[in-house]
């Protein structure tokens, strides 16, 4: 499964032109989500997005991007509780995912799931400020299943990205950051 995430600014209910598009990394938890969801367990559908951010001293400060591999799981985000400047905004996927076809040999099949999420609130999950005045800068995102929606520690990470170390989206004044995240599902030949 692969996908490219496109980011936007949303100010006064107006979406900007695309800011940046980056590739995702599928993680091991994605296999568990697929297995449980395709077996009919609705608790394991992807319904949550994480917008990881850092509060910078200056908007031009260098961001050190964490390593990301297939072993990424919710414990990474739980570990951000003790960070002095890093947190994440945990939001619900805005609308149920859309479905479409990638065409070609898949022209008769809906093999693309498209997710949409937007930031909200003025603080991260662990209580750190999320605002333009704190120089909050989004530099990573993840999709997750939330089998127990009010228990973040039970989330299962499906995929994540830091955009190859180029994702850097300052929180806009009086606005939000959103993404459209289509994931293409293909059978291996």
N, C-alpha and C positions, 0 to 999 in steps of 0.2 A: 504494500500500500504506500502510496506517496501522495504528497500534496504540496501546494505552494500557498502560503498565507499572504494575503494582501491587506495592508493596513491603511486606515483613513483617520482623519480628524473629523469630529462631528461637533459643530458649534451652532447653537440656535436651531437645532433639528435640520441642519444642512450638512450633508456629507461632502467632504473635499474630494478632489481627484485623488487617485491612489498615491500614497506617500512612498511606499516601498513594498516589494514582493520578495519573500524569502522561502526557502525550502524547509520542510519539517524533518524531524527524526522520529521514526516509529520506535516505540519502546516495548519491552517485554510484556508489560501490562496490557498492551493492545490485544495480544493473543487471548488473554483471559476474558477481556471484554467481548471480543468476537464470539468466543465459545459460549459464554453465558447468554449473551443477547440473542444469538441465533438459535439457542436452545429454548428461547421463549421467556427468559428471565428479564422482565422489563426494568428491574432495578439497575441493570448494567448497561442501559443505553447512555450514550454520551450526552450529558446535560449540563456540564460545568466547564468554565474556562478560567484559567489563571493568567493574570497579567502581572508578571514579575517586574518590580521596579526598584530603583535605588534613588535615595535622596543625596544629591551631589552638593558639595560646598559651592561650586561654580558650574554653570551649565556646560562649560567646556572641559571639565575634569575628564580624565581618562576612565573608562569603564573596563574593569577586568572581568571578562566573561567566564562563567564557570564551565567546567568540562561537561559535555553532554554525550551520553552513550545509551545503549539499549537498556541498561540497568536502572535508569532514572525511575524513581518511584516517589510516593507521597512523603517519605521520610525526609527527602531533600527539602521540601517546602515546610514541613514541620520544624526542621532545623533552623529555618530563618527566624524563628521566634527570638533567638538570642543575638541576632545580628543587630548592630547599632544603626545601620542605614538601609538595609534591604528588607523588602516585604513583598507581598503580592495581594492583588485585588482578586477575590474569588467571586465570580458572578455566574448566573445561570445563562445558558445559551438562550438568546432572545426569542427565537421562534423555533418550532420543530425544524430539523434539517430538511433542506430541499434535496431532490433527487434528479439526476439527469444522466445522459449517456455521453460517453467519451467518443462515440462514433466508431468508424472502422469496423472491425470484427465484433465490436460491442454495440453496434448501432441499434439493435433490437432490445438492449438490456439497460436498465438503470444501474450503472456501476459507479456513479459519483455521488457522494454525500457532501452537502455543502452546509457549513456551520457559520453562524453569525453571532458575535458577542460585542458588547460595548462596556467600557468601564463605568463605574458609578461610585458614589460616595467620596468622602474626604479623608479616609484612612484605609490602610491595608488591613489584612486579616489579623495581623499581630499588633495593630494599633499605631503603627508608624504613620505620620502624615503623608497623604497622597494629594499633592497640590502643586500648582505652578510656583507658589512662593517658597516651597521647600525644595524646588528644583527636582521634583519627582520625574524620573525618566524611565520609561518602559524599555526594557532590553531583552525580554523573553516572554514567551507565552506557552501554555500547555492546554490540552484538552483532557478531560477526565470523566469517568463514570463516577457517580455519587450514589452508591447503593443505600446509604443512610444519609440523606441530604443535609441534615444539620450536624453531621459528624465528619469534619474535614479529614481527620486522620484515617477514615475508612475509604477515602477516594482512591481510585485506581487510575493512574496516569496512562493515557492512550498514546499521546505523542506530544512533542515539545519542539521548540526552536529558539535559538539565539541569533538566527539569521547569519550564521557563519561569522559572528563577531561584528556585524555591521548594523544590527537592529538597534536603533537609538531614537526614541520618540518622547520628547519632553511633553509632560502634561500641559495641554493648552489652557490658557486663562478662560474660564467660563465655558469649557468644552470637555470633550471626552475623546478617547482613542477607541476605535473599533477595528474589527477584522472580519474578513470573509475568508473562509478556510475550506476549500473544496478538497476532498480526499478521494483519489481514484483507486478503486479496488479492481485488481486484475488477477486472473488465474494465470499461474506460471505455466509457460509452455514446456 
